[in-house]
Amino acid sequence: MPRVLALFISVLLPAISLVNPIALADHPPGKMMRNFKAFSQLGETGQLGPFKVNVARFGSLPDQTITSRPRGFAEFLDDNLNLASIVMRNGDIIHEAYNSQRNINSNTPLLGMSMSKTAISASVGSLICEGRIKHLDDRLGVYSSFLKETAFADVTVRNVLQMNSGVSPLGRADEKKFNRKARGIEEFDGQASVREALRLYESASRPQGETMNYHSTDTLALSVLVEEVSGMPASHYFHEKVYSAFGKSGYMHWTSDESGTTVAFSDLVMTARDWAGFGDYLMTQMENETCLGAFFKEGIENAVSTSKKNGSRYGYQSWVFDVNGQPSLVLQGHGGQFIVLDEANQTLLLTISINEKYEAGNLFSEIHKFAERISSDIRKSDIAVSSNEAQKKCGSDQALEVGSINFDVVSTKFYGLADFDDFVKFRASITDECNSQFGNGKLNFGLMFDFKGLGAKQRNEVKNYRIAVKAEDLDFVTDLNVLRECQKTAYWEDDGQIKEVNIQMKHVEDNTCLFEKLPAEAANILQRLAVNMESIVRQAQFKDQEWNARIDSLTKAFH
């Protein structure tokens, strides 16, 4: 065992013996810190205080410490109640800080508390994407022989995901008893059983879907569902199907009962970097419109009311806050564990804490404002840098004919890919520092390739190719509804609003109406984008370098 980790354990073991198991759900800072230390070492000790607890452990503890890299914009995160904080932007870590005074570093496995619930939700979503769970409105009893004999038998998967099963009485007065039974501590020492915990409710307390009630039982039911459908404990399924896609440290552990069933309402332990990686993975899935991304998007769009003053709603085992005016996925844990996915700004905030009462504000009521403050500070920093550089590059007038681009002041990044049997879409953004060639700010667009089927796709036989430009980025166009006079191929709409403007690259004659109806400034931007796409691709940066060659082969017949 590495020397740093050995020192960490020597500090922790005396504290573990002080853990009061009765306080596992309480969160005064001192008690929370003792619990964090105990759970961090659970994979090594198998003990919570005096109680032996089962745990599923994966991989070896990491031993390569990464030095904190705090950024000025995140000074308000430097609170003595914070153990770790990470900010990511476009998939890159731009701020990383650890509480060295409490012996926390990048190698420390950290308890996510109820952020663990989103891991079980990701497992359910993966089973849906595999076709092993057919529909969210199917009853749990269809898939689980055990749940078929419980109060959850006729409850739909959707209602359980949304804490809307109706099984538990309103409130959480009896929840600690369920938690102790699942873990096997105190009066249930040596008798850990998720299934017996679920049997404590003989019948539902109210109709399903009537009132959301945040309670451990719904998540425990999902743990049994994942296990019986996948044929392995939820922790194993999550590690194999989800963690393997983002985990960098190679280590995680998760509490289980005597039979190996995962205690899913809490207790997932990963490094801070892996927790942030989990959030970034979910954001990337949503951005790339994958099946799992669509699952979480649906949870956001159909989130149910929580009646909380902070305006939060509840999606699929995760919370939904409005961040910068957009409904955003938030993982939330008892005592101040949060991951906020600001998809609109491609920014992620992770904070792991021993209490929510920061000097800058209460995390539970202000976390969405913390995220907004970070994205605002990042934008200000970017503007300051780009303004200085642009002043040197732009000069007085950089306007060009549509047939050419000044790449000294234009940059393009391909950041996402949606890949299906009958079409692929490469997502990109183009930034014009001088605001003279592609408008103000970023212009987001996608390269869309349609195929007749999977076989045609494998042969690179493109049925149609078009450039889809995000309509909201053409903010200088006062009325996009003028495009309704054109063929429907000129745009894509959702819920009655035009969301994308399409430039046809195969059937170019279909663009005539588009260019006639739009103002000259917008038409010039779209024409410049289409005419120079080959050069734009050649000059672009790619999140995945394989995309470059793939786009080249797909566009060869058109550019």
Sequence and secondary structure as in RCSB ss.txt:
>XXXX:A:sequence
MPRVLALFISVLLPAISLVNPIALADHPPGKMMRNFKAFSQLGETGQLGPFKVNVARFGSLPDQTITSRPRGFAE
FLDDNLNLASIVMRNGDIIHEAYNSQRNINSNTPLLGMSMSKTAISASVGSLICEGRIKHLDDRLGVYSSFLKET
AFADVTVRNVLQMNSGVSPLGRADEKKFNRKARGIEEFDGQASVREALRLYESASRPQGETMNYHSTDTLALSVL
VEEVSGMPASHYFHEKVYSAFGKSGYMHWTSDESGTTVAFSDLVMTARDWAGFGDYLMTQMENETCLGAFFKEGI
ENAVSTSKKNGSRYGYQSWVFDVNGQPSLVLQGHGGQFIVLDEANQTLLLTISINEKYEAGNLFSEIHKFAERIS
SDIRKSDIAVSSNEAQKKCGSDQALEVGSINFDVVSTKFYGLADFDDFVKFRASITDECNSQFGNGKLNFGLMFD
FKGLGAKQRNEVKNYRIAVKAEDLDFVTDLNVLRECQKTAYWEDDGQIKEVNIQMKHVEDNTCLFEKLPAEAANI
LQRLAVNMESIVRQAQFKDQEWNARIDSLTKAFH
>XXXX:A:secstr
  HHHHHHHHHHHHHHTT  GGGTT   HHHHHHHHHHHHTHHHH EETTEE EEEEES         B  GGGG
GG  TTEEEEEEEETTEEEEEEE GGGT  TT  EE GGGHHHHHHHHHHHHHHTTSS  TTSBHHHH TTGGGS
TTTT BHHHHHTT  S S SSSTTHHHHHHHHHT GGGTT   HHHHHTT  S SS TTSS    HHHHHHHHHH
HHHHHSS HHHHHIIIIIHHH SS  EEEEE TTS B TTS EEE HHHHHHHHHHHHHHHHTT HHHHHHHHHH
HT EE   TT  EE SSSEEEEETTEEEEEEEETTTEEEEEEGGGTEEEEEEES SEETTEEHHHHHHHHHHHHH
HHHHHHHHHHHHHHHHHHH S     TT   TTSEEEEEEEEEE SSEEEEEEEEEETTSSSS SSEEEEEEEEE
 SSHHHHHTT  SEEEEEEEGGG TT S GGGGGGS GGGEEEETTEEEEEEEESSSGGGGHHHHHHS HHHHHH
HHHHHHTHHHHHHH EESSTHHHHHHHHHHTTT 
